[in-house]
Amino acid sequence: MSNQIEISKQMVLPTAERRDSISPSEANTTITQAVARAQTATVDTTNPITEEQELQNLRQIIATWREIESEVSTLNAELREKKKRMKALEEMVLRIMKKYNIGALDLKGSGGRLLYRRQTTKTALNPKVLTGLLATHLKSETAAAEAIKYIGEHRESRVRESLLYEKD
C-alpha cells in the first residue's frame, strides 16, 4: 500500500509548456520506445528493468498518453461538427432528389455518381421491445417476463479494460 502511495506522489505530470513542446513524432517515438522496452523486459531475463526504471518509463508513457488523448478529443470534436454539416447537406440533397424523382446524379468533376438508395432495417431489441414481442407471441405477460429474465441471466458477458482520464 505504501508503495502505491509513493508512486502517486512521485508522478509529476507535464506542465502546459512541456505538453506544447512535444511534437507528434516525439510522442510516437516515446510510445515505440516504451513498447520496445516492455517487450525487452519480458523477454530478456538476464538484464531485468528495475522498479525505478519502470516507474520512470511509466511517467513518460502517461504524459504521452495524455497528450494524445487530448489531441484525439480535439479531433473528435472537429469530426462531430463536420458530420453534422455533412448530414444537413445530405438531407437537403436527398429531399431534392426525392422531390424531383431523381434516382442517380452523374458528377462530372469526379466522374462518380450519387445514388438515391432506400433500404429497410430492423429496430433494436431492447428489453421493452423484446418483452412486448414475447408477450404477444406467448400470449402471456408473465411468460414473457420469465423469458426476458432467463435471457438476461444467461447471456454472455465480456470484460473490457481501458484507461479513463478524469479532469479536475
Secondary structure, 3 states (H helix, E strand, C coil): CHHHHHHHHHCCCCCHHHHHHCCHHHHHHHHHHHHHHHHHHHHCCCCCCCHHHHHHHHHHHHHHHHHHHHHHHHHHHHHHHHHHHHHHHHHHHHHHHHHCCCCEEECCCCCCEEECCCCCCCCCCCHHHHHHHHHHHHCCHHHHHHHHHHHHHHCCCCCCCCCCCCCC
